[in-house]
Amino acid sequence: AAREPRGESRDREPRGESRDREPRGESRERAPREPRPRDTREGGEDAEPTEDPSFAQIFVNVGRRDGARAGDLQQLLEDKAGISRDETGRIRVRDRMTFVSVKKELIEKAIAAFAGQIIGGRTVVAEVARAKPEAIR
């Protein structure tokens, strides 16, 4: 089937003002928006975990792209180190890394449990997470 050359259409008006729509103006303006509070739900990217002083963060060098899942990491802690869910805090799986909260007194045991494991073809390296740098103001 032969196609018509671009720019020449059949039964269409030339581009420009649409006759079916009313012009935009004051009647279509919206009221100013109220500022919304930041997303503080657990799943929100900007959500800051509630800092429990009895827990410490572990940095793990594998993440979502490597196939790491929170449940699998929790199971690893239970099987290899005997660390229960009650002794584990939030597990935040990011694209390329994971942060695991565990009770401070169990941090070395947890790091040892992760060390040398293979997830997604990568050898796991775990270490105490560095403190989050303050935002530049």
Residue pairs with C-beta under 8 A, 6 or more apart in sequence:
4 10
13 19
38 44
38 46
39 45
39 46
39 47
40 46
40 47
40 48
41 47
42 90
49 89
49 90
49 92
49 101
52 89
52 101
54 103
54 104
55 89
55 101
55 102
55 103
55 104
56 101
56 102
56 103
56 104
56 107
56 128
56 129
57 99
57 100
57 101
57 128
57 129
58 99
58 100
58 101
58 102
58 107
58 110
58 111
58 114
58 126
58 127
58 128
58 129
59 97
59 98
59 99
59 126
59 127
59 128
59 129
59 130
60 68
60 73
60 97
60 98
60 99
60 100
60 114
60 124
60 125
60 126
61 97
61 122
61 124
61 125
61 126
62 68
62 96
62 97
62 98
62 119
62 120
62 122
62 124
63 93
63 94
63 95
63 96
63 97
63 98
64 93
64 94
64 95
64 96
65 95
65 96
65 120
66 96
66 119
66 120
66 121
66 122
67 119
67 120
68 93
68 98
68 119
68 120
69 93
70 91
70 93
70 98
72 119
73 91
73 93
73 98
73 100
73 114
74 85
74 88
74 91
76 113
76 114
76 117
77 83
77 88
77 100
77 102
77 110
77 113
77 114
78 84
78 85
80 112
80 113
80 114
80 117
81 106
81 109
81 110
81 112
81 113
82 109
83 102
83 106
83 109
83 110
83 113
87 102
87 103
87 106
88 100
88 101
88 102
88 103
89 100
89 101
89 102
90 99
90 101
91 98
91 99
91 100
91 101
92 98
92 99
92 100
99 129
100 110
100 114
100 126
102 110
107 128
110 126
111 126
111 127
111 128
114 124
114 126
115 124
115 125
115 126
116 123
116 124
117 123
117 124
118 124
